[in-house]
Amino acid sequence: MAAQDYDSQLLESVSVRRRRLRDALLFGGERQRRSVDERLGKVFGGIVIAAVLCAGCVGWSFVSERVLKEKPGAGTSVPRSAPFGAAESGPVAAPYR
């Protein structure tokens, strides 16, 4: 029974040692500093992605507005610079002949 306990302890200590060596190789001696740097990188990346999405939305709005202005008959028939009361009268129908 003592041999099995010794073997399991030996295997566990070897696995712990390998994990510590792997962590030291990946993260170096200053694990806390490395994790803070990684978090700042993720925050900065998120800000960049948000800025790109906002710029894309503004660009899409600008382009779609330009396309609507170029198409004849698209959108409303009342020009945007019309006075407030002009939009209330509605379109005038042609009389039947």
C-alpha positions as CSV (number, residue, x, y, z in Angstrom):
1,M,0.0,0.0,0.0
2,A,2.9,2.4,0.8
3,A,4.3,1.9,-2.7
4,Q,1.1,3.1,-4.4
5,D,1.1,6.2,-2.2
6,Y,4.7,6.9,-3.0
7,D,4.0,6.5,-6.8
8,S,1.0,8.8,-6.7
9,Q,2.9,11.4,-4.8
10,L,5.8,11.2,-7.2
11,L,3.5,11.5,-10.3
12,E,1.7,14.5,-8.7
13,S,5.0,16.3,-7.9
14,V,6.2,15.7,-11.4
15,S,3.0,17.1,-12.9
16,V,3.2,20.2,-10.5
17,R,6.8,20.8,-11.5
18,R,6.0,20.6,-15.2
19,R,3.0,23.0,-14.8
20,R,5.3,25.4,-12.9
21,L,8.0,25.2,-15.6
22,R,5.4,25.7,-18.3
23,D,3.9,28.8,-16.6
24,A,7.4,30.2,-16.0
25,L,8.2,29.7,-19.7
26,L,4.9,31.3,-20.9
27,F,4.5,34.1,-18.4
28,G,8.0,34.7,-17.0
29,G,8.8,35.5,-13.4
30,E,6.5,38.5,-13.1
31,R,3.0,36.9,-13.6
32,Q,1.1,39.8,-12.1
33,R,2.6,42.5,-14.3
34,R,2.1,40.3,-17.4
35,S,-1.6,39.8,-16.6
36,V,-2.1,43.6,-16.1
37,D,-0.4,44.3,-19.5
38,E,-2.7,41.7,-21.1
39,R,-5.8,43.3,-19.6
40,L,-4.8,46.8,-20.8
41,G,-4.3,45.4,-24.3
42,K,-7.8,43.9,-24.3
43,V,-9.3,47.2,-23.1
44,F,-7.4,49.1,-25.8
45,G,-8.5,46.5,-28.4
46,G,-12.1,46.9,-27.3
47,I,-11.9,50.7,-27.6
48,V,-10.5,50.4,-31.1
49,I,-13.2,48.0,-32.2
50,A,-15.9,50.3,-30.8
51,A,-14.4,53.2,-32.7
52,V,-14.3,51.3,-35.9
53,L,-17.9,50.3,-35.5
54,C,-19.0,53.9,-34.8
55,A,-17.1,55.1,-37.8
56,G,-18.7,52.4,-39.9
57,C,-22.2,53.4,-38.8
58,V,-21.5,57.1,-39.5
59,G,-20.1,56.2,-42.9
60,W,-23.1,54.0,-43.8
61,S,-25.5,56.8,-42.8
62,F,-23.6,59.3,-44.9
63,V,-23.5,57.1,-48.0
64,S,-27.2,56.0,-47.7
65,E,-28.3,59.6,-47.3
66,R,-26.3,60.5,-50.5
67,V,-27.9,57.7,-52.4
68,L,-31.4,58.7,-51.3
69,K,-30.8,62.3,-52.4
70,E,-29.5,61.2,-55.9
71,K,-32.5,58.9,-56.7
72,P,-35.4,60.9,-58.2
73,G,-38.7,60.4,-56.4
74,A,-37.1,58.6,-53.4
75,G,-38.1,59.7,-50.0
76,T,-40.5,62.6,-49.4
77,S,-41.8,64.9,-52.1
78,V,-41.3,67.9,-49.8
79,P,-37.8,69.4,-49.9
80,R,-36.0,69.4,-46.6
81,S,-35.8,73.2,-46.6
82,A,-39.5,73.7,-46.8
83,P,-41.3,75.7,-44.1
84,F,-43.1,73.8,-41.3
85,G,-46.7,74.4,-42.7
86,A,-45.8,73.1,-46.3
87,A,-45.6,69.5,-45.2
88,E,-49.2,69.6,-43.8
89,S,-51.0,70.4,-47.1
90,G,-50.1,67.1,-48.8
91,P,-49.8,66.3,-52.5
92,V,-52.3,68.0,-54.9
93,A,-54.2,65.6,-57.1
94,A,-54.6,66.4,-60.8
95,P,-58.3,66.9,-61.9
96,Y,-59.9,64.2,-64.1
97,R,-60.7,65.1,-67.7
